[in-house]
Amino acid sequence: MPTFVYMTNCDGCGYCVDICPSDIMHIDPTYRRAYNAEPNMCWECYSCVKACPQQAIDCRGYADFAPLGHSVRVLREDQKGTVSWRIKFRDGREKNFVSPIRTTPWGSIKGPSDYMPPAAAALNSQELAHEPEALKVEVLPTLARSRFKKGLVS
């Protein structure tokens, strides 16, 4: 199910707008609060839920991890470096899941213009831009031709 915003908790910081890959989180110009402009287009990646410092964005969990009558809360704790998911079942039981935050700090990723343009020889290479240097290895591992299958045996 798509995400939704608790307007009373939202402070209009815009982190959800910046991180949304489908560009559907917007800030209402009148109330300065976030909202999901097109819930039917939500990718359900929950990036906005995890990025919100006010815990103002919530989601409805699917039956595969939280059956009907449940509630799901997501809490990003930057001090601990974790994202916690708390599922409360209708019979009162709770399950808590904690995983580390594996994102980089805001503004720390270099943009394309911060890299040197590739050499002419690199344009004919099968390697991606800035490989292998960006992967911090000297040479990319390769598979010897002798290890390829020669074809189907009839």
N, CA and C atoms as an extended XYZ file, in Angstrom:
462
Properties=species:S:1:pos:R:3:atomname:S:1:resname:S:1:resid:I:1 pbc="F F F"
N         0.845       -1.175        0.000 N   MET     1
C         0.000        0.000        0.000 CA  MET     1
C         0.890        1.236        0.000 C   MET     1
N         0.405        2.301       -0.547 N   PRO     2
C         1.214        3.514       -0.599 CA  PRO     2
C         1.393        4.155        0.777 C   PRO     2
N         2.326        5.063        0.833 N   THR     3
C         2.589        5.783        2.067 CA  THR     3
C         1.567        6.900        2.261 C   THR     3
N         1.462        7.372        3.487 N   PHE     4
C         0.608        8.514        3.790 CA  PHE     4
C         1.282        9.339        4.874 C   PHE     4
N         0.894       10.599        4.976 N   VAL     5
C         1.554       11.544        5.880 CA  VAL     5
C         0.604       11.942        7.013 C   VAL     5
N         1.112       11.903        8.240 N   TYR     6
C         0.395       12.468        9.382 CA  TYR     6
C         0.712       13.958        9.391 C   TYR     6
N        -0.248       14.762        8.966 N   MET     7
C        -0.024       16.205        8.813 CA  MET     7
C         0.372       16.891       10.118 C   MET     7
N        -0.104       16.374       11.247 N   THR     8
C         0.214       17.015       12.527 CA  THR     8
C         1.669       16.802       12.924 C   THR     8
N         2.313       15.759       12.393 N   ASN     9
C         3.710       15.488       12.721 CA  ASN     9
C         4.676       16.112       11.714 C   ASN     9
N         4.220       16.365       10.501 N   CYS    10
C         5.084       16.854        9.421 CA  CYS    10
C         5.483       18.313        9.670 C   CYS    10
N         6.769       18.611        9.469 N   ASP    11
C         7.222       19.999        9.610 CA  ASP    11
C         7.601       20.622        8.268 C   ASP    11
N         7.384       19.891        7.168 N   GLY    12
C         7.647       20.434        5.841 CA  GLY    12
C         9.110       20.520        5.470 C   GLY    12
N         9.960       19.673        6.064 N   CYS    13
C        11.405       19.749        5.803 CA  CYS    13
C        11.759       19.405        4.354 C   CYS    13
N        10.972       18.538        3.709 N   GLY    14
C        11.192       18.204        2.309 CA  GLY    14
C        12.111       17.030        2.048 C   GLY    14
N        12.592       16.343        3.082 N   TYR    15
C        13.452       15.174        2.852 CA  TYR    15
C        12.735       14.120        2.017 C   TYR    15
N        11.447       13.929        2.269 N   CYS    16
C        10.673       12.932        1.521 CA  CYS    16
C        10.575       13.318        0.046 C   CYS    16
N        10.457       14.611       -0.216 N   VAL    17
C        10.377       15.095       -1.595 CA  VAL    17
C        11.697       14.837       -2.304 C   VAL    17
N        12.807       15.098       -1.626 N   ASP    18
C        14.133       14.919       -2.223 CA  ASP    18
C        14.450       13.467       -2.532 C   ASP    18
N        13.982       12.539       -1.688 N   ILE    19
C        14.398       11.149       -1.828 CA  ILE    19
C        13.437       10.293       -2.646 C   ILE    19
N        12.228       10.755       -2.892 N   CYS    20
C        11.216        9.941       -3.580 CA  CYS    20
C        11.635        9.652       -5.026 C   CYS    20
N        11.839        8.384       -5.386 N   PRO    21
C        12.284        8.061       -6.746 CA  PRO    21
C        11.201        8.258       -7.805 C   PRO    21
N         9.932        8.225       -7.408 N   SER    22
C         8.871        8.422       -8.400 CA  SER    22
C         8.343        9.853       -8.408 C   SER    22
N         8.945       10.733       -7.609 N   ASP    23
C         8.640       12.159       -7.611 CA  ASP    23
C         7.164       12.447       -7.322 C   ASP    23
N         6.588       11.717       -6.369 N   ILE    24
C         5.176       11.933       -6.053 CA  ILE    24
C         4.957       12.570       -4.682 C   ILE    24
N         6.016       12.695       -3.897 N   MET    25
C         5.886       13.390       -2.615 CA  MET    25
C         6.053       14.880       -2.885 C   MET    25
N         5.117       15.679       -2.387 N   HIS    26
C         5.136       17.120       -2.613 CA  HIS    26
C         4.873       17.848       -1.306 C   HIS    26
N         5.240       19.115       -1.281 N   ILE    27
C         4.944       19.977       -0.134 CA  ILE    27
C         3.780       20.874       -0.524 C   ILE    27
N         2.737       20.859        0.269 N   ASP    28
C         1.574       21.710        0.016 CA  ASP    28
C         1.991       23.171        0.213 C   ASP    28
N         1.788       24.021       -0.792 N   PRO    29
C         2.241       25.415       -0.681 CA  PRO    29
C         1.502       26.221        0.382 C   PRO    29
N         0.283       25.869        0.698 N   THR    30
C        -0.494       26.611        1.689 CA  THR    30
C        -0.139       26.200        3.112 C   THR    30
N        -0.136       24.886        3.365 N   TYR    31
C         0.063       24.387        4.726 CA  TYR    31
C         1.501       24.006        5.041 C   TYR    31
N         2.384       23.983        4.033 N   ARG    32
C         3.786       23.596        4.197 CA  ARG    32
C         3.916       22.223        4.865 C   ARG    32
N         3.139       21.280        4.373 N   ARG    33
C         3.182       19.901        4.852 CA  ARG    33
C         3.309       18.986        3.648 C   ARG    33
N         3.956       17.847        3.841 N   ALA    34
C         4.144       16.892        2.750 CA  ALA    34
C         2.858       16.114        2.502 C   ALA    34
N         2.719       15.639        1.281 N   TYR    35
C         1.614       14.746        0.948 CA  TYR    35
C         2.009       13.901       -0.260 C   TYR    35
N         1.396       12.740       -0.375 N   ASN    36
C         1.620       11.839       -1.495 CA  ASN    36
C         0.629       12.241       -2.582 C   ASN    36
N         1.127       12.873       -3.649 N   ALA    37
C         0.258       13.439       -4.679 CA  ALA    37
C        -0.431       12.385       -5.532 C   ALA    37
N         0.219       11.244       -5.749 N   GLU    38
C        -0.363       10.187       -6.572 CA  GLU    38
C        -0.131        8.832       -5.910 C   GLU    38
N        -0.941        8.476       -4.914 N   PRO    39
C        -0.737        7.219       -4.200 CA  PRO    39
C        -0.713        5.989       -5.114 C   PRO    39
N        -1.470        6.022       -6.204 N   ASN    40
C        -1.494        4.863       -7.102 CA  ASN    40
C        -0.189        4.701       -7.870 C   ASN    40
N         0.670        5.716       -7.880 N   MET    41
C         1.962        5.633       -8.567 CA  MET    41
C         3.110        5.354       -7.600 C   MET    41
N         2.813        5.138       -6.333 N   CYS    42
C         3.843        4.901       -5.315 CA  CYS    42
C         4.557        3.580       -5.589 C   CYS    42
N         5.876        3.610       -5.568 N   TRP    43
C         6.686        2.401       -5.788 CA  TRP    43
C         6.730        1.532       -4.537 C   TRP    43
N         6.301        2.088       -3.418 N   GLU    44
C         6.323        1.395       -2.138 CA  GLU    44
C         7.736        0.985       -1.723 C   GLU    44
N         8.684        1.867       -2.005 N   CYS    45
C        10.076        1.619       -1.611 CA  CYS    45
C        10.307        2.060       -0.165 C   CYS    45
N         9.422        2.888        0.374 N   TYR    46
C         9.471        3.410        1.740 CA  TYR    46
C        10.696        4.262        2.022 C   TYR    46
N        11.317        4.797        0.985 N   SER    47
C        12.450        5.704        1.184 CA  SER    47
C        12.013        6.930        1.970 C   SER    47
N        10.837        7.462        1.651 N   CYS    48
C        10.336        8.648        2.352 CA  CYS    48
C        10.079        8.343        3.822 C   CYS    48
N         9.586        7.146        4.101 N   VAL    49
C         9.291        6.752        5.485 CA  VAL    49
C        10.585        6.733        6.292 C   VAL    49
N        11.636        6.159        5.698 N   LYS    50
C        12.908        6.043        6.402 CA  LYS    50
C        13.638        7.376        6.504 C   LYS    50
N        13.422        8.277        5.543 N   ALA    51
C        14.137        9.554        5.542 CA  ALA    51
C        13.502       10.601        6.443 C   ALA    51
N        12.246       10.455        6.780 N   CYS    52
C        11.523       11.489        7.527 CA  CYS    52
C        12.048       11.603        8.964 C   CYS    52
N        12.621       12.754        9.319 N   PRO    53
C        13.144       12.909       10.687 CA  PRO    53
C        12.051       13.059       11.737 C   PRO    53
N        10.819       13.368       11.321 N   GLN    54
C         9.715       13.565       12.261 CA  GLN    54
C         8.845       12.321       12.428 C   GLN    54
N         9.159       11.229       11.705 N   GLN    55
C         8.327       10.017       11.693 CA  GLN    55
C         6.882       10.365       11.350 C   GLN    55
N         6.715       11.263       10.380 N   ALA    56
C         5.384       11.721        9.993 CA  ALA    56
C         4.795       10.903        8.858 C   ALA    56
N         5.593       10.032        8.234 N   ILE    57
C         5.112        9.254        7.099 CA  ILE    57
C         4.986        7.806        7.534 C   ILE    57
N         3.878        7.190        7.177 N   ASP    58
C         3.613        5.818        7.584 CA  ASP    58
C         3.175        5.022        6.374 C   ASP    58
N         3.063        3.722        6.559 N   CYS    59
C         2.642        2.845        5.473 CA  CYS    59
C         1.771        1.744        6.040 C   CYS    59
N         1.033        1.125        5.164 N   ARG    60
C         0.250       -0.039        5.552 CA  ARG    60
C         1.010       -1.261        5.062 C   ARG    60
N         1.241       -2.184        5.935 N   GLY    61
C         1.996       -3.368        5.551 CA  GLY    61
C         1.152       -4.373        4.803 C   GLY    61
N         1.795       -5.193        4.008 N   TYR    62
C         1.113       -6.249        3.276 CA  TYR    62
C         0.883       -7.458        4.178 C   TYR    62
N        -0.061       -8.293        3.799 N   ALA    63
C        -0.424       -9.459        4.604 CA  ALA    63
C         0.721      -10.449        4.745 C   ALA    63
N         1.715      -10.405        3.848 N   ASP    64
C         2.816      -11.363        3.965 CA  ASP    64
C         3.695      -11.101        5.189 C   ASP    64
N         3.720       -9.860        5.705 N   PHE    65
C         4.489       -9.641        6.926 CA  PHE    65
C         3.656       -9.032        8.051 C   PHE    65
N         2.459       -8.573        7.773 N   ALA    66
C         1.606       -8.009        8.815 CA  ALA    66
C         0.155       -8.211        8.429 C   ALA    66
N        -0.527       -9.180        9.033 N   PRO    67
C        -1.906       -9.482        8.636 CA  PRO    67
C        -2.887       -8.370        9.000 C   PRO    67
N        -4.114       -8.511        8.546 N   LEU    68
C        -5.150       -7.508        8.779 CA  LEU    68
C        -5.291       -7.162       10.256 C   LEU    68
N        -5.589       -5.920       10.506 N   GLY    69
C        -5.765       -5.481       11.882 CA  GLY    69
C        -4.465       -5.127       12.567 C   GLY    69
N        -3.443       -4.882       11.816 N   HIS    70
C        -2.122       -4.604       12.358 CA  HIS    70
C        -1.820       -3.112       12.247 C   HIS    70
N        -0.701       -2.723       12.822 N   SER    71
C        -0.167       -1.395       12.568 CA  SER    71
C         1.341       -1.540       12.367 C   SER    71
N         1.890       -0.705       11.516 N   VAL    72
C         3.324       -0.739       11.226 CA  VAL    72
C         3.875        0.645       11.493 C   VAL    72
N         4.940        0.723       12.262 N   ARG    73
C         5.606        1.999       12.506 CA  ARG    73
C         7.072        1.846       12.141 C   ARG    73
N         7.586        2.862       11.491 N   VAL    74
C         8.988        2.881       11.107 CA  VAL    74
C         9.646        4.036       11.846 C   VAL    74
N        10.823        3.782       12.410 N   LEU    75
C        11.533        4.798       13.164 CA  LEU    75
C        12.979        4.831       12.698 C   LEU    75
N        13.400        5.969       12.192 N   ARG    76
C        14.798        6.161       11.800 CA  ARG    76
C        15.509        6.839       12.959 C   ARG    76
N        16.547        6.183       13.465 N   GLU    77
C        17.304        6.727       14.582 CA  GLU    77
C        18.733        6.985       14.122 C   GLU    77
N        18.991        8.225       13.717 N   ASP    78
C        20.309        8.579       13.209 CA  ASP    78
C        21.399        8.417       14.268 C   ASP    78
N        21.071        8.692       15.532 N   GLN    79
C        22.068        8.582       16.598 CA  GLN    79
C        22.558        7.142       16.732 C   GLN    79
N        21.648        6.183       16.598 N   LYS    80
C        22.002        4.769       16.690 CA  LYS    80
C        22.429        4.196       15.350 C   LYS    80
N        22.113        4.903       14.267 N   GLY    81
C        22.436        4.406       12.928 CA  GLY    81
C        21.552        3.250       12.511 C   GLY    81
N        20.265        3.281       12.926 N   THR    82
C        19.364        2.169       12.621 CA  THR    82
C        18.018        2.648       12.091 C   THR    82
N        17.340        1.737       11.402 N   VAL    83
C        15.942        1.906       11.017 CA  VAL    83
C        15.188        0.758       11.678 C   VAL    83
N        14.167        1.082       12.461 N   SER    84
C        13.399        0.061       13.183 CA  SER    84
C        11.990       -0.022       12.615 C   SER    84
N        11.512       -1.239       12.460 N   TRP    85
C        10.128       -1.481       12.036 CA  TRP    85
C         9.441       -2.190       13.189 C   TRP    85
N         8.318       -1.632       13.656 N   ARG    86
C         7.548       -2.265       14.723 CA  ARG    86
C         6.190       -2.642       14.165 C   ARG    86
N         5.884       -3.917       14.242 N   ILE    87
C         4.585       -4.403       13.774 CA  ILE    87
C         3.787       -4.836       14.996 C   ILE    87
N         2.606       -4.273       15.126 N   LYS    88
C         1.734       -4.628       16.244 CA  LYS    88
C         0.533       -5.373       15.685 C   LYS    88
N         0.375       -6.621       16.105 N   PHE    89
C        -0.726       -7.451       15.647 CA  PHE    89
C        -1.980       -7.131       16.436 C   PHE    89
N        -3.144       -7.514       15.896 N   ARG    90
C        -4.388       -7.153       16.573 CA  ARG    90
C        -4.584       -7.900       17.883 C   ARG    90
N        -3.854       -9.004       18.105 N   ASP    91
C        -3.961       -9.696       19.390 CA  ASP    91
C        -3.007       -9.108       20.436 C   ASP    91
N        -2.313       -8.010       20.072 N   GLY    92
C        -1.451       -7.324       21.034 CA  GLY    92
C         0.026       -7.663       20.924 C   GLY    92
N         0.358       -8.751       20.232 N   ARG    93
C         1.773       -9.106       20.084 CA  ARG    93
C         2.489       -8.063       19.231 C   ARG    93
N         3.773       -7.907       19.493 N   GLU    94
C         4.582       -6.983       18.702 CA  GLU    94
C         5.826       -7.688       18.194 C   GLU    94
N         6.241       -7.323       16.995 N   LYS    95
C         7.504       -7.798       16.428 CA  LYS    95
C         8.303       -6.566       16.074 C   LYS    95
N         9.573       -6.579       16.393 N   ASN    96
C        10.449       -5.458       16.102 CA  ASN    96
C        11.601       -5.938       15.217 C   ASN    96
N        11.874       -5.180       14.176 N   PHE    97
C        12.962       -5.475       13.266 CA  PHE    97
C        13.874       -4.258       13.245 C   PHE    97
N        15.156       -4.466       13.365 N   VAL    98
C        16.115       -3.367       13.345 CA  VAL    98
C        17.160       -3.676       12.290 C   VAL    98
N        17.441       -2.692       11.456 N   SER    99
C        18.498       -2.862       10.456 CA  SER    99
C        19.345       -1.600       10.419 C   SER    99
N        20.611       -1.728       10.028 N   PRO   100
C        21.491       -0.549       10.009 CA  PRO   100
C        21.127        0.391        8.864 C   PRO   100
N        21.395        1.669        9.058 N   ILE   101
C        21.237        2.651        7.993 CA  ILE   101
C        22.460        2.511        7.096 C   ILE   101
N        22.211        2.244        5.833 N   ARG   102
C        23.326        2.047        4.914 CA  ARG   102
C        23.396        3.158        3.881 C   ARG   102
N        22.827        4.287        4.185 N   THR   103
C        22.850        5.392        3.240 CA  THR   103
C        24.026        6.317        3.542 C   THR   103
N        24.376        7.112        2.577 N   THR   104
C        25.444        8.079        2.766 CA  THR   104
C        24.827        9.392        3.245 C   THR   104
N        25.616       10.254        3.869 N   PRO   105
C        25.067       11.533        4.333 CA  PRO   105
C        24.572       12.391        3.169 C   PRO   105
N        23.591       13.265        3.453 N   TRP   106
C        23.032       14.150        2.436 CA  TRP   106
C        24.145       14.981        1.820 C   TRP   106
N        24.169       15.033        0.487 N   GLY   107
C        25.123       15.863       -0.241 CA  GLY   107
C        26.516       15.293       -0.356 C   GLY   107
N        26.736       14.045        0.079 N   SER   108
C        28.089       13.485        0.047 CA  SER   108
C        28.400       12.719       -1.240 C   SER   108
N        27.412       12.466       -2.070 N   ILE   109
C        27.646       11.720       -3.308 CA  ILE   109
C        28.055       12.693       -4.402 C   ILE   109
N        29.160       12.358       -5.097 N   LYS   110
C        29.633       13.219       -6.167 CA  LYS   110
C        28.710       13.116       -7.380 C   LYS   110
N        28.492       14.236       -8.022 N   GLY   111
C        27.693       14.270       -9.239 CA  GLY   111
C        28.539       13.968      -10.458 C   GLY   111
N        27.927       13.729      -11.614 N   PRO   112
C        28.677       13.413      -12.835 CA  PRO   112
C        29.692       14.480      -13.214 C   PRO   112
N        29.397       15.731      -12.951 N   SER   113
C        30.329       16.798      -13.330 CA  SER   113
C        31.563       16.853      -12.433 C   SER   113
N        31.543       16.147      -11.309 N   ASP   114
C        32.698       16.123      -10.404 CA  ASP   114
C        33.766       15.128      -10.838 C   ASP   114
N        33.461       14.296      -11.830 N   TYR   115
C        34.418       13.303      -12.322 CA  TYR   115
C        35.087       13.810      -13.592 C   TYR   115
N        36.289       13.331      -13.836 N   MET   116
C        36.975       13.650      -15.084 CA  MET   116
C        36.260       12.930      -16.223 C   MET   116
N        36.198       13.542      -17.411 N   PRO   117
C        35.575       12.839      -18.538 CA  PRO   117
C        36.400       11.616      -18.924 C   PRO   117
N        35.759       10.557      -19.435 N   PRO   118
C        36.502        9.346      -19.789 CA  PRO   118
C        37.417        9.586      -20.984 C   PRO   118
N        38.503        8.831      -21.013 N   ALA   119
C        39.429        8.902      -22.150 CA  ALA   119
C        38.763        8.277      -23.368 C   ALA   119
N        39.256        8.617      -24.546 N   ALA   120
C        38.674        8.102      -25.796 CA  ALA   120
C        38.721        6.575      -25.843 C   ALA   120
N        39.805        5.986      -25.334 N   ALA   121
C        39.928        4.525      -25.337 CA  ALA   121
C        38.879        3.877      -24.430 C   ALA   121
N        38.487        4.581      -23.369 N   ALA   122
C        37.506        4.033      -22.432 CA  ALA   122
C        36.128        3.910      -23.072 C   ALA   122
N        35.854        4.716      -24.084 N   LEU   123
C        34.549        4.650      -24.734 CA  LEU   123
C        34.348        3.341      -25.489 C   LEU   123
N        35.433        2.683      -25.885 N   ASN   124
C        35.347        1.397      -26.589 CA  ASN   124
C        35.495        0.210      -25.644 C   ASN   124
N        35.651        0.467      -24.366 N   SER   125
C        35.845       -0.591      -23.379 CA  SER   125
C        34.498       -1.123      -22.896 C   SER   125
N        34.512       -2.342      -22.389 N   GLN   126
C        33.292       -2.920      -21.810 CA  GLN   126
C        33.099       -2.505      -20.355 C   GLN   126
N        34.092       -1.877      -19.784 N   GLU   127
C        33.987       -1.442      -18.399 CA  GLU   127
C        33.068       -0.233      -18.291 C   GLU   127
N        32.430       -0.095      -17.145 N   LEU   128
C        31.592        1.065      -16.885 CA  LEU   128
C        32.477        2.253      -16.528 C   LEU   128
N        31.895        3.429      -16.482 N   ALA   129
C        32.653        4.636      -16.165 CA  ALA   129
C        33.379        4.491      -14.839 C   ALA   129
N        34.631        4.825      -14.842 N   HIS   130
C        35.488        4.859      -13.655 CA  HIS   130
C        35.706        3.492      -13.018 C   HIS   130
N        35.502        2.429      -13.798 N   GLU   131
C        35.887        1.109      -13.305 CA  GLU   131
C        37.321        0.868      -13.742 C   GLU   131
N        38.117        0.212      -13.007 N   PRO   132
C        37.927       -0.387      -11.680 CA  PRO   132
C        38.248        0.552      -10.523 C   PRO   132
N        38.723        1.795      -10.803 N   GLU   133
C        39.153        2.710       -9.724 CA  GLU   133
C        38.048        2.964       -8.703 C   GLU   133
N        36.826        3.212       -9.176 N   ALA   134
C        35.727        3.530       -8.263 CA  ALA   134
C        35.389        2.355       -7.350 C   ALA   134
N        35.694        1.142       -7.806 N   LEU   135
C        35.437       -0.046       -6.988 CA  LEU   135
C        36.599       -0.352       -6.047 C   LEU   135
N        37.664        0.460       -6.163 N   LYS   136
C        38.851        0.316       -5.318 CA  LYS   136
C        39.527       -1.046       -5.491 C   LYS   136
N        39.608       -1.475       -6.759 N   VAL   137
C        40.356       -2.681       -7.112 CA  VAL   137
C        41.265       -2.328       -8.286 C   VAL   137
N        42.351       -3.080       -8.437 N   GLU   138
C        43.270       -2.780       -9.534 CA  GLU   138
C        42.730       -3.257      -10.871 C   GLU   138
N        42.183       -4.478      -10.891 N   VAL   139
C        41.672       -5.066      -12.124 CA  VAL   139
C        40.355       -5.755      -11.813 C   VAL   139
N        39.397       -5.656      -12.728 N   LEU   140
C        38.131       -6.360      -12.554 CA  LEU   140
C        38.346       -7.848      -12.777 C   LEU   140
N        37.690       -8.688      -11.990 N   PRO   141
C        37.823      -10.132      -12.221 CA  PRO   141
C        37.197      -10.509      -13.560 C   PRO   141
N        37.809      -11.454      -14.236 N   THR   142
C        37.297      -11.904      -15.533 CA  THR   142
C        37.168      -13.415      -15.546 C   THR   142
N        36.419      -13.897      -16.480 N   LEU   143
C        36.215      -15.320      -16.666 CA  LEU   143
C        36.987      -15.730      -17.912 C   LEU   143
N        37.858      -16.729      -17.779 N   ALA   144
C        38.662      -17.181      -18.917 CA  ALA   144
C        37.766      -17.800      -19.983 C   ALA   144
N        38.135      -17.606      -21.241 N   ARG   145
C        37.337      -18.147      -22.352 CA  ARG   145
C        37.142      -19.651      -22.228 C   ARG   145
N        38.122      -20.344      -21.683 N   SER   146
C        38.014      -21.798      -21.552 CA  SER   146
C        36.895      -22.209      -20.593 C   SER   146
N        36.433      -21.297      -19.758 N   ARG   147
C        35.369      -21.598      -18.803 CA  ARG   147
C        33.975      -21.407      -19.395 C   ARG   147
N        33.858      -20.807      -20.596 N   PHE   148
C        32.568      -20.627      -21.234 CA  PHE   148
C        32.090      -21.952      -21.787 C   PHE   148
N        30.784      -22.152      -21.826 N   LYS   149
C        30.228      -23.336      -22.452 CA  LYS   149
C        30.360      -23.199      -23.962 C   LYS   149
N        30.698      -24.276      -24.637 N   LYS   150
C        30.914      -24.242      -26.082 CA  LYS   150
C        29.616      -24.324      -26.871 C   LYS   150
N        28.537      -24.671      -26.275 N   GLY   151
C        27.271      -24.781      -26.989 CA  GLY   151
C        26.471      -25.954      -26.441 C   GLY   151
N        25.332      -26.186      -27.015 N   LEU   152
C        24.468      -27.271      -26.573 CA  LEU   152
C        24.914      -28.586      -27.185 C   LEU   152
N        24.821      -29.614      -26.383 N   VAL   153
C        25.149      -30.952      -26.859 CA  VAL   153
C        23.852      -31.621      -27.304 C   VAL   153
N        23.838      -32.146      -28.521 N   SER   154
C        22.607      -32.774      -29.013 CA  SER   154
C        22.588      -34.243      -28.719 C   SER   154
